Amino acid sequence: MIGLPESTEYNRRIPKQKFYENLTVPPALKRLFIDQVKVIYWRNKIAATTMNLAAGEMVTEIEIFEVKLNVSKLDESVLRQIDKEIPYHIVFFLEYEGKYQAWTAYKEAAISGNNAFKVGNYYHTEWMEESELPLKVDGLNIDKVYENFVRQIAGDALQTDGNETLKESVERDERRQQLEKQIALLQAKIRKEKQLNKQVKMNTELKKLRKELGSL
């Protein structure tokens, strides 16, 4: 996919049951796999052994998964479950009626180790033709290729003019989302509040939050 060389091709179909047969997976999540997912393919493996790239310090391989859907919207928890089961960094291509979305989450090794990963927020493109997906291999090592994949998929959300690391960009975006939610909740409270002194106090807090948001 996305013009990757033959050396990266893997093309293995993965039974979707693999991701929900564990007894700890709640019935609701199993239902999502059954209802929303048609088939899962492991399409490509990007690594120093499959491409002319240097090994990464944080990322050993990037897996390309194609997930064919029965519906036009996939619940994020399905991707999160797959990410939990596969101890590598993954870029997902969701396919529905011939159109594609690229999805990925910032994924880093958990402090506990043991091939465990911490999976952050997901970013995704709009639905488009496969040839229009804004992804290309950019970088001399696996770490940089992965970073650029995440930034390409996230678009404006993770763009930076400075020397910000990918982790820093993701943390900044998470803080931005958190502030936007806090501001919306506080604005709703202010509209409902009848006491002037409480309105003044909340408006002061609102200005602080907006100032911080503007500085991000």
Steps between C-alpha positions, in 0.01 A plus 500: 500500500593872461766402246714299740759269338440128452763425763258629768200293389360259756138453387376273777134481588450512876183338637316777681411249773865512607436842649188418700524131590672586828261452791588843640360679192153635588202374296427852370846521341461154345173619349675801344755274331224274368271780380747759373802305369485289185862386474848601620819475292856553614620660176855629558788490744732803494831422668875530447487145361232578239602850384816702461451668837707517816362333811314721746565544870132521598329328205617159376230437237198676353215270402245597237154352566206518264165468676204449268177620660135405490403855600634848430607571859722284719495525878845609625501224761539244220828656386613538860445128558708412193772742611508335842543154348774589248831609664602723208408842367204482261352715225143396419328545165125469539316410179129544435339490156830573323597803712773510764586671825847481658501466880775483760563578864822617661627177650795475736652228715342489846722546805423142604674363188417140403406610144219709652398823328314809610252597225405867482228688313420397143543726200346438160454640151172557321357235268680510162635293215799285594719695256407826677610391848760753624755239608851450372815350646699801618811452713829313518412277793193319632445750783480793257279314252257420782503859627423632152220246449333622820544866404376438144184330628437756776542795265476844662450355849867402534672754274784692661743770387755420768711202603215343693519122532204287395426422864500872584269574206258227612504625861435856378205381291360298791524810721327707230212251485478498879489881514231518232282263701558696823415827325178360353390365840584826676312706240193281554526550878531878462186513287305314770647685800270768650734641767719782370794435733522139381475612138792739553711226658427255220568765234842559655572127475367499142745775401789299647401191304460696176839663551665162546319363194619795294860435599500140376 
